[in-house]
Amino acid sequence: MHGKTSWPELVGTNGEYAASVIESQNSRVKAVVILDGSPVTADFRCDRFWVRVDKEVEGIVVKTPTVG
């Protein structure tokens, strides 16, 4: 994978904002905002990043976005 692959600095920010930052810093990936704890597909893709947001606090990233 080329480009940046980890964004710990996005924890605590808005999920949609985080997704836009990820996609702007690595044009080869797609960032998908999901609620933390939601089931995800079993297929592993190097070009997809899960941006997990809190259910209680509207849309705030709760974990470092991860490839999946």
C-alpha positions as CSV (number, residue, x, y, z in Angstrom):
1,M,0.0,0.0,0.0
2,H,1.3,3.4,-0.9
3,G,0.7,6.6,1.0
4,K,-0.2,7.2,4.7
5,T,-1.7,4.2,6.4
6,S,-2.5,5.4,10.0
7,W,-4.3,8.4,11.4
8,P,-4.2,8.3,15.2
9,E,-4.5,12.1,15.2
10,L,-8.1,11.8,13.9
11,V,-9.4,10.2,17.1
12,G,-11.8,12.7,18.7
13,T,-12.7,14.5,15.5
14,N,-15.9,14.3,13.4
15,G,-16.1,11.0,11.4
16,E,-17.0,12.7,8.1
17,Y,-14.1,15.1,8.5
18,A,-11.8,12.2,9.3
19,A,-12.9,10.3,6.2
20,S,-12.2,13.3,4.0
21,V,-8.7,13.8,5.5
22,I,-7.9,10.1,5.0
23,E,-9.0,10.1,1.4
24,S,-7.2,13.4,0.7
25,Q,-3.9,12.1,2.2
26,N,-4.1,8.7,0.5
27,S,-6.0,8.8,-2.8
28,R,-5.8,5.0,-3.1
29,V,-8.2,4.3,-0.2
30,K,-11.9,4.7,0.6
31,A,-12.8,5.7,4.1
32,V,-16.1,4.3,5.4
33,V,-17.7,5.8,8.6
34,I,-19.4,3.2,10.8
35,L,-20.7,3.1,14.3
36,D,-18.2,1.5,16.7
37,G,-19.3,-2.1,17.4
38,S,-21.2,-2.5,14.1
39,P,-20.5,-5.7,12.2
40,V,-18.3,-5.3,9.1
41,T,-17.9,-7.4,6.1
42,A,-15.5,-10.4,6.3
43,D,-13.7,-9.5,3.1
44,F,-10.4,-7.8,3.8
45,R,-9.5,-4.9,1.5
46,C,-6.3,-2.9,1.6
47,D,-8.0,0.0,0.0
48,R,-10.7,0.4,2.6
49,F,-10.4,2.1,6.0
50,W,-13.0,1.8,8.8
51,V,-13.6,5.1,10.6
52,R,-15.4,4.0,13.8
53,V,-17.6,6.7,15.5
54,D,-19.2,6.7,18.9
55,K,-22.9,5.8,19.3
56,E,-23.3,8.2,22.3
57,V,-21.4,11.2,21.0
58,E,-22.7,12.0,17.5
59,G,-20.1,11.1,14.9
60,I,-16.9,11.4,16.9
61,V,-14.0,9.0,15.9
62,V,-13.3,6.7,18.9
63,K,-10.5,4.5,17.5
64,T,-7.6,5.0,15.1
65,P,-9.0,4.4,11.6
66,T,-7.9,0.9,10.4
67,V,-7.5,-0.8,7.1
68,G,-10.1,-3.5,6.4
